[in-house]
Each structure stands twice: as C-alpha cells, then as structure tokens.
Amino acid sequence: MEKVLRMLEEIRPEFDFRNSSNFIQNGFLDSLDIITLVSMLDEYFHISINGTDIIPENFEDIESINKLILKGGGTL
Amino acid sequence: MKINALEYLRETVIKYPNKPAIIDGERSITFHELDLKSKWLGFIIETKTKKRNQPIGVFLPKGLEAIVSFMGALYSRNFYVPMDVKSPETRINAILSNLNPSIIVTNKHYKSILLSYGVPEHLMIQVEDIDKEPDNFVEFFEDHISINMIDTDPIYTIYTSGSTGVPKGVVISHRGVIDYIEWAKTTFNIDEKTIIGNQAPFYFDNSTLDIYLSIAAGCTLVVIPEQYFAFPIKLMKYINELNINFIFWVPSILINVANFDILSQTLDCSLTKILFAGEVMPTKQLNYWRRNLPGALYANLYGPTEITVDCTYYIVNRDFDDNEPLPIGKPCRNSNIIILNNDNKEAGVTEIGELCVKGSSLALGYWNDPVKTNASFIQNPLNSNYQEKIYKTGDLVYINEKEEIIYVGRKDTQIKHMGYRIELGEIEMAALSLDSIFNACALYDLEKKEIVLVHESENNLTVSNIRRQLVNLVPKYMIPTTIIQLDKLPLNPNGKIDRVFLKETYMNKGFPIAQR
C-alpha cells in the first residue's frame, strides 16, 4: 500500500494521492506517468503487467493498482 | 507554385467544403467552417494589432480552437507560436519575454493562468468572447483583405530547449512548410481518402505534417485525445473505430504498443502508413510491427526543427536484425545534406561527421537572437563563391555502402526523450537554481530511456522534494526519473564535471527503487 503511494508521489509530487482517487479522470497521471509507473511496478514487484490490463480502470486509485500487482503474482 | 500555405486551405475549401477537416473528441469542424472561423479570427487580430509578420501566441490545449487560431494568425498576415499550456510559469515567461507577442489567443481557463503569470489582459483574445461572424462576412473579407504574404514570410515559431536554460524560437517560413508538404504529399501518396491520427503536441513541430497534409490534401485530421496514449489497447481500438490509416508518431508510443504485444490482441488494424521521427526507432520493436502488420508502409523520418520538421527519410524496404540500426535514409526532395568531418571537410563513405543541412526549408533563424542565429546558421565551408547557408545539426552520422545515412549520436549533450528535444544543460540550470543544490549533472540513460540527475548539496534532499521544485521550472518531460545525491561530483583533469565517469558509474546498474 505504502510502496505504491510512494511511487506515485515520486512520479507526481505535486498531487495528494493519499487522499484522492480517480487519478486518471482527474488528470493526475498522463501517458508518460503510466509508462513510468508500470515499469516501476514491474521492476519492484518482479511482475510483468499484461498489456490488456493497462486500461484506465486499473489505475484510478491505489486499491486498483494493488489489485493489478496481486493479479500479476506480486506480493504487497 | 504556392507562395503561402494559406493557398492550400483556400483551394481545399473550394474542393471539399463540407468534409470534416478536424475531429477532436466529440466535436468536428468542416473545411468551410475552419476557413470561415479562421478568417473571422484573423480579421479580429488584424483589427487589434494592425501589424504584419509579428508573433501571435497560441496558448490553448491541442484541438480545434488551436488550429483555427493558427490559420487565423495567418489570415491576419502574422505568424503563430504554439505554446505548451502545461509548461511552468518561469518557462512561459522566458518565452514571452523573448517573443514579445502582439496578441495571445487563449481561452477562459488559460487566460486566468496567463493573468496570474503577469501577462497584460489587453494582449489576450479569449476564444469564447469571439462573437459569431456577421452575415456576408466572407464576401466582405474577400473584397477588403488581400492575402499577400510571400513565401519568405514567417509562418510559425516553435520554441526548443536551449543549453543555457533559455528556450530558442525557431522561425519557419511559408516556403519551408510548402517545400516540406509537397515532398510528403507526393512521397506518401496522401489524398482526400487519408485519415490522419495526430499524436504530436502542436508545440512540437512533427504536428506540422499532420496539420498541413490535412489542409493540403483535403483529408481528415483526427486529434487523438492525449489520454489514449497511456493505454495502448484503447489507443489501437480508437484507431480502428475512426478508420485512421496514416500516423506520424514518436517511436516511444509505437514501442509501447510493441512491448505490450497489443497488435496480436486486436483483431485488425486500419493503419496502412506508419511514419515516425523524433528519436531513434529500435529495430526490435519495428520488427514486431512489421511482423504483425506486414502490409503497412513504414518510414523513418529525421530532421531538426531548424529545417522545417524533416530533411531525410527512409522507407523501410528490407529486413533488419533486431540490433541493426535503422537508416535515416536520404535527403527529402529539395533538401540537401553535407557531412563535415573534424577538419571541416566532406566526410568520406563510412566516415563519421556532423550532419549539416541546406535547402529552401531552412529556418529564418532564431527569433530575436542574432548571436545564436549566426552561430548555428553558417556559410557552407565548402563554398566560397556565393552566400549559402547551412545549419549544423550537432548530430553525428555516416553514409554506409548502400548510400544510406546512419545516425550515430550527438556531438553535445542534447538528447531526445519521448521525442522531445532537450538540452541537458537546461535541466542542470534548473537544478542549480534550487537553493540547496550547488552542483548538478544531468545524464541520459539510453537503455532505460531515463533522465538521471546527479547532484551535490548540503542538505539531505528527498527525491520528491527536488521533483516538486523542478516542476515549477521545466516542462514535465524534462523532470529526471532517477535522482542521485553525492557528497562531491567527480571532476575530470580539466576541472569539469566528469560526465563520462558518472555515466559509467551510475547507469544501467538497475538501481533499486529505495535509492531513487
């Protein structure tokens, strides 16, 4: 939980990810950020996120990102 | 022969008045509407400024209104300057103080942002404030306004990163755009049936191809919403839904589609022409595309902003190994290249030298900057008989046995990241301007495609802290991914920061996230 939050805060330090959701709808994360985040997640959790899972719904809040990590076989 | 780029629009609007010119999300505009709205805006700008060949800033997000503003600026017989609305205040102000625009076209939201940056209200035209044009306006316009621009007049200015921290405004002429578009239209057989899927931001000159091919050939331009580029599977579905068949994108997006193996998961693909430029396209990912979409045409384009987007091209016509470099090909029609070695002589076959370009599409120089203009646009050293300007690109290349130009790297510390041209010096200047950082070196990790900042500072600065401060100074695409703090930056025997040592030490080591 904290790890993903810290990654998000590093990518976009100007936003308050802890107390928000709808990251994509609110424009917190753009295309560059998603690419960066996916490669950080892959690297840190030793997973390989599937292209079909890279859809807005899976990045709207920390909970859905965590689900994505678990789906890929990572442990939080 | 066209003498200004508006002649394309004037011809197309007669041929295809009711055809959609631009599709922007849920909205669209026909060529007739585009022409009418542009003329009306042009008339308003003209009435407000009464000036010619002066810069009209366009501070709008990518979309319909931006293109209307570009054409409006031209109809006012001035030139447009697309500005990145996401750029931080300091950069916008640096650009505005160099540019000194007569007018800035913006909308309600961005007007308030510009006001907070201290831009005077009288300089701004807000698109929502523009009333509907009066009846019979077109007749009035045609009777009273003559579009007497010539092809050496400026058409646009685009700002690029400057190594001293101050962006440079590259001034492009109508002739540059006409020259470029005539070449592209013929080379890639663009006609009214083409549907273009735009990716390039309008402040990035790759968009010149999308915008003017649409206007010149009477084909529809789809401005793909930014959000889709984060989600490759959605992107490819959108392409098919709109039947987009032509794209000119930066490689990073094509790479993303390849790396997530999207093409095998989508049933079919409407794309038939795939062009890319802005950075090196790795052959591995190109091979993926060619395997999965074998019928399409692939072309690698190359050029600095200073030569009107592109000056060489390579249409992929043979197989490449995954590690073989893709040529940048040969010069576009009516452009020429010279490769100069260290002795300022023409390099021989396979000899590496600096790529220099010449031709009608050469920029008019840097706006309000004769010093930098004279340093970069120089007399051809091989010609002592008459005045002939060339632009030294700073790119190192050689010609192979097949007479193809092969890109090798840079002479200096300019990089291409996500297609953006960035001077590492600009990032270093921004980092150095932070209170607690007193030495900084920006590097580019080619393999991981990351900007790395190594810095020296008294306090223990967190990465987020540095990033939070940097976002106020440079555009987001210049923010370093990896930030490393050292007690002391190593120096080389000349007393300069030892970039080579830093590169060897801190790159490709797979830094664990904790150290980022």
Chai-1 contact restraints between the chains, C-beta under 6 A:
chainA,res_idxA,chainB,res_idxB,connection_type,confidence,min_distance_angstrom,max_distance_angstrom,comment,restraint_id
A,E9,B,S464,contact,1.0,0.0,6.0,A-B,restraint_1
A,E10,B,V463,contact,1.0,0.0,6.0,A-B,restraint_2
A,E10,B,S464,contact,1.0,0.0,6.0,A-B,restraint_3
A,P13,B,S464,contact,1.0,0.0,6.0,A-B,restraint_4
A,P13,B,R467,contact,1.0,0.0,6.0,A-B,restraint_5
A,P13,B,R468,contact,1.0,0.0,6.0,A-B,restraint_6
A,E14,B,V471,contact,1.0,0.0,6.0,A-B,restraint_7
A,S31,B,F229,contact,1.0,0.0,6.0,A-B,restraint_8
A,S31,B,A230,contact,1.0,0.0,6.0,A-B,restraint_9
A,I34,B,A230,contact,1.0,0.0,6.0,A-B,restraint_10
A,Y44,B,I513,contact,1.0,0.0,6.0,A-B,restraint_11
A,G51,B,F260,contact,1.0,0.0,6.0,A-B,restraint_12
A,G51,B,D261,contact,1.0,0.0,6.0,A-B,restraint_13
A,G51,B,I262,contact,1.0,0.0,6.0,A-B,restraint_14
A,T52,B,I233,contact,1.0,0.0,6.0,A-B,restraint_15
A,T52,B,Q265,contact,1.0,0.0,6.0,A-B,restraint_16
A,I54,B,F231,contact,1.0,0.0,6.0,A-B,restraint_17
A,I55,B,F231,contact,1.0,0.0,6.0,A-B,restraint_18
